[in-house]
Amino acid sequence: MTITTTPSEVRPGRRVRRTALLLLLTLPGLAWAAVRLLGWEEGPLVQLMAFTPYAAVWSFVPLLAALLSRKWLVAALAAATVVMFAAAVLPRALPDRDKGPATGVPVSVMTVNMFIGAADPAAVVRLVRENDVAILAVQEFTPESAAGLQAAGIDALLPHHALADEIGTTGSGLYSRFPLTGQASRRGDGGGLQDGNLQAYATIQVPGAGGVFVESAHPLAPYALRAENAWRADLDSYPHPDRGSGPTMLLGDFNSTLDHQPLRELIAHGYRDAAATTGHGLIGTWGPYAGLPIPPVTLDHILVDKRIGVRDTEVHDVEGSDHRAVVATVTLPTAS
């Protein structure tokens, strides 16, 4: 019997290859985490950033592999990656200590993308009824959607409307239990590529709280490189509570997650994200789409300014839509 051993001069080569493989597993995640934290997403990285929570979970794989292989330098890089992802993602899964004012006028609000009018109107009205929703915002709101909601009984629950229904994906609307003033709609920036989305808005006169400005938000999606500037312009166009406006809520499909810098910049101007505030900010609201293997991401948000408290949020499936409905119970400041 002949016993052979691997020549010692071959073993360093194996170690180098193993280290190189671990670096190939680690460095993309490190770069991703750095881009996310620094807000450097441009071009194709804009869409990629929506999947940051999944990259955060993956970041544990190279860390574990490096630790098991005792590659301490690679393990240090992988650990830094995990920490950066945790700083970006973990806060939205944990309830905030500061949820805003706990006293005031409680109101339930809801937003849902109607998926070019394909969402089941009866399902939407049922969610409104079961969750005692007082203010409803809808996007991708077509004339068929408007007729369907009316036939399903929306007027009995929310008789006041600011509707901007339109064929295709660009329409929106607001329904309210309370009277509206100043109701209208504005068209977002289409970037010269298409018509921008119509976004209905109104000041809602809530008894005991006075006027609250509400907009059905639907910025253009960054679906292609040429749409990115319009997407950024739309997100920058919303009211900023820190500029002295009255109480404000933005409800809608923002075509953005909390891993997109433009949305974080908007929130920094005096808003809080209701789902993230209550520890539900990682629940996906869009996807899979058209049978494609796209993991769910959180595109739909309820943003309330910091004078408004958040008590709870829930996410609900809606038959016929590729989006899920977001419901939040908020506390409006009492009118002085």
Secondary structure, 3 states (H helix, E strand, C coil): CCCCCCCCCCHHHHHHHHHHHHHHHHHHHHHHHHHHHHCCCCCHHHHHHCCHHHHHHHCHHHHHHHHHHCCHHHHHHHHHHHHHHHHHHHHHHCCCCCCCCCCCEEEEEEEEECCCCCCCHHHHHHHHHHCCEEEEEEECCCHHHHHHHHHCCHHHHCCEEEEECCCCCCCEEEEECCCEEEEEEEECCCCCCCCCCEEEEEEEEECCCEEEEEEEECCCCCCCHHHHHHHHHHHHCCCCHHHCCCCEEEEEECCCCCCCHHHHHHHHCCEEEHHHHCCCCCCCCECCCCCCCCCCECCEEEEEECCCEEEEEEEECCCCCCECEEEEEEEECCCC
